[in-house]
Amino acid sequence: MSDKPRQMTMVAFLQAQNCSNYIGSWRNPATQNDFLTPRYYQRIARTLEDGKFHLAFFDDRLAMPDRYNDDHVASVEAGARVVKMDLIPLLTAMGLATSKLGLGGTYSTTYYQPFHIARVFSTLDHMIGGRAAWNVVTSLNDSEALNFGLEQHPAHDLRYDMADEFMQVVLGHWDTWEDGALIMDKQGRFGDGSKVHRLDHKGEYYKSRGPFTVPRTPQGRPVLIQAGQSGRGKHFAASWGDLIFCAYKNVPMGKANYKALKDEVASLGRDPSSVQICPAVYVIVGETTAIAKEKRAVAEATMRDLDRLALLSEGLNFDFGSKPIDEPFTDAELESISGLQALRDRVVQLKGDVKPSVRDFMEITGRGTLAEHPVFCGTAEQVVDELEEWFSAPVCDGFVLAATTMPGTYEDFVRLVVPELQRRGLYQKEYRGTTLRENLGLPLAQIGDWKR
Ligand SMILES: Cc1cc2nc3c(=O)[nH]c(=O)nc-3n(C[C@H](O)[C@H](O)[C@H](O)COP(=O)(O)O)c2cc1C
């Protein structure tokens, strides 16, 4: 890593709908509706590249939120993140409208095959010149299982055990084309057959023979993102992630978790400075404090209770409509929660001896509301003071910026916050290179460098 002063990594937190992770954002009068066209995504991409963002990142899930009351009608009517288009065409469209911005999408290790994901992301990486990133998730709920031919989502730790082997297969395939394998001598050989290898993987959960069908990519291999929040999830993130996304409530909590995660990375024999940790935050900025507060009030007014219940049910894989709002959960019900276990554990821990109710889950997690992540609201100076405090503590190496209006949040950020960050030397004025690895300050990936 370089000796230059640390600068923040900036990531935009997107959905393939006209909302952010904050459902209410689609209702914001300033949000655009043309999300079924490439225009919408390309406009965001150009804005982010103007603001020297490192990465545009899309969250995903393989089902709409339909666990609440075991039905989808209310979620569809509420626009509760029910549209989820496949991310690869979106990322390609955005990549063709930009030349430096990194582009990342979420694909599940539980519902896809490793060969498929390896092929999709290395193809994308070629098409956009070495700027692709894969957010590795093991997925969350039974609705995803039902869409992919299973009755139930596989158990939490089993998913991660399978995902560890999954990564070996994906990275293994990515390593099977040596540099120089392509010759393309029209009078002679297309490729050097001795430089393309079969993986021949036969493991506990996966078999995949190869040879892989996509040559090595401009950045060696796509960047890997992970965002596990449970103990097992964090271990997985520390094992494989180049970028790790997290949810920290405040500076003291973030500082302790940041250090623990970096220590875990080091204990696995990896260089902690080669792994960047970025918490999700909201930024609402205005030319004056009053304007910023007004924007926040508009954003808060777009929230509905159903958003909260739909997302809690989806994330925790439990129907939050099946219980009266103040009735305590039973031990068996808490045990049955197989989705976001770290979220469940935090609520249970904060309630101490008392069993939490639906209302407790709503209030403590803030899911579906702006309280889910820290909100930095004010003028550019005020917002940058907070970003700087987190970055310098250190709580993080950068941020995953969630939006309250699409694409207005990012336009405001680029116009107002970015110049102030740059003035303080906290943020890049120019991209360092063209590939995402270069721009993140990561070395070109080498064959086998992930094996420890
Ligand atoms: C910024 C951020 C983005 C995330 N994006 C996704 C996502 O796209 N899909 C998903 O299923 N989970 C997403 N998560 C959740 C985690 O990736 C992970 O799946 C979840 O925390 C469950 O794993 P765990 O039990 O280890 O916590 C995200 C978390 C954060 C903090």
The ligand as an SDF file (V2000), in Angstrom:
LIG
                    3D

 31 33  0  0  0  0  0  0  0  0999 V2000
  -24.1010   -1.8750    3.1940 C   0  0  0  0  0  0  0  0  0  0  0  0
  -24.6990   -3.2430    3.2680 C   0  0  0  0  0  0  0  0  0  0  0  0
  -25.1830   -3.8410    2.1050 C   0  0  0  0  0  0  0  0  0  0  0  0
  -25.7640   -5.1130    2.1220 C   0  0  0  0  0  0  0  0  0  0  0  0
  -26.2470   -5.6400    0.9780 N   0  0  0  0  0  0  0  0  0  0  0  0
  -26.8770   -6.8460    1.0050 C   0  0  0  0  0  0  0  0  0  0  0  0
  -27.4540   -7.4010   -0.1570 C   0  0  0  0  0  0  0  0  0  0  0  0
  -27.3710   -6.8380   -1.2280 O   0  0  0  0  0  0  0  0  0  0  0  0
  -28.1060   -8.5750   -0.0670 N   0  0  0  0  0  0  0  0  0  0  0  0
  -28.2030   -9.2680    1.0890 C   0  0  0  0  0  0  0  0  0  0  0  0
  -28.8030  -10.3470    1.1070 O   0  0  0  0  0  0  0  0  0  0  0  0
  -27.6470   -8.7800    2.2080 N   0  0  0  0  0  0  0  0  0  0  0  0
  -27.0060   -7.5950    2.1920 C   0  0  0  0  0  0  0  0  0  0  0  0
  -26.4650   -7.0850    3.3260 N   0  0  0  0  0  0  0  0  0  0  0  0
  -26.4930   -7.9210    4.4990 C   0  0  0  0  0  0  0  0  0  0  0  0
  -25.2590   -8.8150    4.5710 C   0  0  0  0  0  0  0  0  0  0  0  0
  -24.5540   -8.9160    3.4000 O   0  0  0  0  0  0  0  0  0  0  0  0
  -25.5180  -10.2230    5.0310 C   0  0  0  0  0  0  0  0  0  0  0  0
  -26.1560  -10.9480    4.0290 O   0  0  0  0  0  0  0  0  0  0  0  0
  -26.3740  -10.2760    6.1720 C   0  0  0  0  0  0  0  0  0  0  0  0
  -25.8420   -9.4140    7.1040 O   0  0  0  0  0  0  0  0  0  0  0  0
  -26.5630  -11.7180    6.6260 C   0  0  0  0  0  0  0  0  0  0  0  0
  -25.3700  -12.2770    6.9870 O   0  0  0  0  0  0  0  0  0  0  0  0
  -24.9980  -12.3660    8.5160 P   0  0  0  0  0  0  0  0  0  0  0  0
  -25.9510  -13.3330    9.1190 O   0  0  0  0  0  0  0  0  0  0  0  0
  -23.6070  -12.8110    8.5500 O   0  0  0  0  0  0  0  0  0  0  0  0
  -25.1770  -11.0020    9.0700 O   0  0  0  0  0  0  0  0  0  0  0  0
  -25.8740   -5.8150    3.3360 C   0  0  0  0  0  0  0  0  0  0  0  0
  -25.3570   -5.2300    4.5080 C   0  0  0  0  0  0  0  0  0  0  0  0
  -24.7920   -3.9480    4.4760 C   0  0  0  0  0  0  0  0  0  0  0  0
  -24.2620   -3.3600    5.7400 C   0  0  0  0  0  0  0  0  0  0  0  0
  1  2  1  0
  2  3  1  0
  2 30  2  0
  3  4  2  0
  4  5  1  0
  4 28  1  0
  5  6  2  0
  6  7  1  0
  6 13  1  0
  7  8  2  0
  7  9  1  0
  9 10  1  0
 10 11  2  0
 10 12  1  0
 12 13  2  0
 13 14  1  0
 14 15  1  0
 14 28  1  0
 15 16  1  0
 16 17  1  0
 16 18  1  0
 18 19  1  0
 18 20  1  0
 20 21  1  0
 20 22  1  0
 22 23  1  0
 23 24  1  0
 24 25  2  0
 24 26  1  0
 24 27  1  0
 28 29  2  0
 29 30  1  0
 30 31  1  0
M  END
$$$$
